[in-house]
Amino acid sequence: MNYLENRKYVIQAIFLVVGVVYALRLFYIQVVDSSYKQAAETNAIKTVIQYPFRGLIYDRNGELLVQNTPVYDLMIVPKEARNIDTLRLASMLDITLEDARERFKKARAYSWVKPSIFQQMLSTQDFAHIQDNLIDFPGFYINARTARGYPHQSLGHALGYIAEISPKQLEDSTYAGYRPGDYIGKAGIEMAYEKYLMGKRGVKYKMVNVRGIDKGSFKDGAYDTLSIAGQNMVSTIDLDLQAYGEHLMNGAKGSIVAIEPKTGEILAYISAPFYDPNLFTGKDYGKNYMQLLQDPDKTMFNRPIMADRNPPGSIFKLTQALIALEDGVINPNTRYACNKSLVNCHPHPSPLDLRGAVQHSCNPWFFQAYKALINQGKSKNTFTDTSIGLRDWREHVLTFGFGKKLGIDIPGEKSGIIASTDLYDRVYGKDRWKYSTIYSLSIGQGELGVTPLQMANFMAVVANKGYYVTPHLIRSIGEDGKPLAENYERHYTSVKPHHFDPIIEGMAEVVRAGTGRKASLGKVGITVCGKTGTAQNPQGPDHAVFVAFAPMEDPKIAIAVYVEHGKWGGQSAAPIAGLMIEQYLTDTVTIKEQEKWVLSREYLNIKSK
Amino acid sequence: MSTTQHRVLGGKIVQPSSRRQSTSVFGNLDWFTVLIYFVLVALGWMNIYAVVYSPDNVVNIFSFDINSGKQLVWIGTGVILMIVLLVVDNKVYEHLAYPIYGAIILLLLFTLAVANPVAGSRSWLDLGGGIRLQPAELAKFATALAISKFLSQVSLRQQRMKDQMILAAITFLPAVIIILQNETGSALVFGAFILAFFREGMSPLILIIGGSAAAIFILTLLVPKLYLLIGIAALMGLAMFLDYRLMRRFKTMIALFVLVLGMVFSVDYFVNDILQPHQQNRIKALINPEADPLGYGWNVTQSKIAIGSGGFWGKGFLEGTQTKFDFVPEQSTDFIFCTIGEEHGWVGSTILIALFLLLMMRIVYIAERQKSVFGRTYGYCVVSVIFFHFVINVGMTIGLAPVVGIPLPFFSYGGSSLWSFTILLFILLAIDANRNRELVR
């Protein structure tokens, strides 16, 4: 065993070697390398964070949507803040004495030696005043950084806003690299494109002596990093159109979504009531935010993508007709009588073919067409047959982008509801429901929920005769302006292009001589194709819907207008759509009488049915 | 018991290698080790105070509001603990080695099941009243006891596969549970027992292979893979050229090279794909702290600045500035060595290193004079654990080891750590004090 005992020398040698290596290494760090000694003389290293410029956002015509404006934070280092005239400080900042004391306490609790924010986002005037007096307040200094600014008052819901990162986000590893006090996109484009917009923070190490006086950069800036500005981006929004749409919706509730059909680019995105994005910058941000959050009109509710509880109404008849054509159960010349014993209707010629049925929105016609579609006799059992029919129909509907998230490039989108066999099986029991249970789907009522974005997207589908491009708000990132490929993917519906022609012709008639006359631009030679709708609302006056695209020959804009409590699509939503289309296509508005009518809000007083 | 104590206080104290046939534990106690223990604990306590000390806001070192005051409570209870450990019949440790080990394993599992995560780690057991215990700390001495007991069996065959497997299981079972608790740093400590195994007859080849593997691991992260492999191939070629016997084992050499090749690529995969981001960062910080001084390199950079600014003589007790400005995180626990480096300079740091070397050498000496395999192995287990903590803890503050959150023995702030090392060391001293009774029996 003696040879094993000798191993103790090996072990002791390992100990000794480590000890000697460590002592030598320490000798190098502590005695030989003088750069650390330099730090010893100046005694502390201050890190100065270089905040990068957040990326700017432009509209499709190069107008600035979001910019950066300088703001000033008043910082405090508690250790150095001594003999402070708290009363004077409070009056200078226009805060109460208790508030000032509270802030002192908070800063001390955070760190005795590290700076923390005493007052956020001073305005330029306040900054000038305070800067002059700062000499009497040791331990306080001004930190300049930039905040978001908007040279307009539009588009709040789509742009979103930035705010200080929350403690919860800081714990989340997705946000690794962020520090307390950092700003981060909290909604809309600011949130969705955070990684492009934020840029990269830089850091400077400065040596300061005991009195906090600058002694130059540490190790000649060897550890410093430059901040890299965030990437600018180009939005698909047309700011003029957006502002005009907000002007038209001012005081109303609802949504307007306008899309360029071929590209899926969103031209206008209005959620009314809307808010001025400038409310979310500056020191009153918190107050404004709470006010908006609590207001009874639900301003913060992002209607175009979140209002998915309401049935689409008559506009859905177009979808039904398209699917029926594709399945071959009707053809453009199919005629049905306006049999009011099936479902109620309004006076119009009868019987009608498909175009006429679209033009007059004949309820019994679509009752019968949808019955032909659902009950194709694939099973002898009428319950099973209905179930098969509904299941196949639903698959068609989903290809139009209904009943699922379209994938718009801002967070919060809802998927909507499309009736399914599961749903009815659950409610009525399997084989306990048939066509008479579900017929209201034929006219767009019942178990259907569609967002305004999905309605506008549906118009893009019709305009494109069978496909849509995922609607999106950002065209390109960075200076080269190359479009983001992932935003331009085409999705084809299950309906063949030629089936769209009779529908489009019927829609043109709706605007020329039907319920959508108030959207007509015949005066300026533009053919608008549209369809009115009414979403039944058990809580009050019905909601009005109008969807359209124009020009008929070469569609440039597809639009959905949704006016809450607007009662009749033709009276409230249609003129708004007409005005928006004319504004976008010609940059002027000639149908002034419609504008006057819309702004008067007279449509709210029309007798309900 | 009171008479025993009285005799100690009476003054027959320092007689390290006493041959007296005293029956008292305290008479045969290795007072030299006890002295080093108290010097380390006292220095630690003063440095813990230095960390929180602020000239603007002087708080008494005994105040329970600050860490030094609390540490005093841990030290006091630690003294009671050591007296208990010494007066208990020392046969207990050998007889109850397995039951103690089993109990601690159960406690570890229990902790894993019920613990509320603290900073991602599920290793703390809340005892109520603000007192928390980290059972992972207790696992060290329990595992050391179990290993010693196992290796001291007369029926043991070291070359037998089955026995090797059992030994490995005893060693790594607690480590696996501790990794599941997300305390990888504490789990690595169990690898240190390899030193004890080496002393008890493990092939030195394993130590050499382990060392080379560690070297290749670090080199893989430092040097581009291609250059590294060319370098290793060249070294092998050179070895074969110098020693013709290797020439004849050409196939073995090729196999060896393929093995190295596999390791280089799996290390790459392991670090970049398997390790969690914070673990990756610790390894990256070791290799190049300058790459991201604000991010993962922060601790290492700041800790080197603090130590480096100490110079030859240091700035003096309570005069450190880097440490006071909260630049280095975990200042009173894992990075306490920075305070020594800054306030006491190279002289102070070297004295501390010397103290640890002295302690470790002394433990080896104690271990070698045990008459039982159990006592000797346990002694080596103790020194292995202390050595590992020392190497990593000091190494990480000067950029020679990855940042692994383990404390400096006897020195760092914290009750679990101080108690754990006190138990570890004083069980050895209790066994040592009774080593002569072994003969009498």
Interface residues (C-beta under 8 A of the other chain):
Chain A: L4 E5 R7 K8 V10 I11 Q12 I14 F15 L16 V18 G19 V21 Y22 A23 R25 L26 F27 I29 Q30 V31 D33 S35 Y36 K37 A39 A40 N43 A44 I45 T47 K79 S111 W112 V113 K114 S173 A176 G177 V203 Y205 V210 A222 Y223 T225
Chain B: S54 D56 N57 L195 F198 R199 E200 G201 P204 P277 E290 P293 L294 G295 T301 K304 I305 I307 G308 S309 G310 G311 F312 K315 T321 Q322 K324 F325 D326 F327 G341 G345 W346 S349 T350 I353 A354 F356 L357 M360 M361 V364 A367 E368 Y380 V383 F387 F390 V391 V394 G395 I398 L400
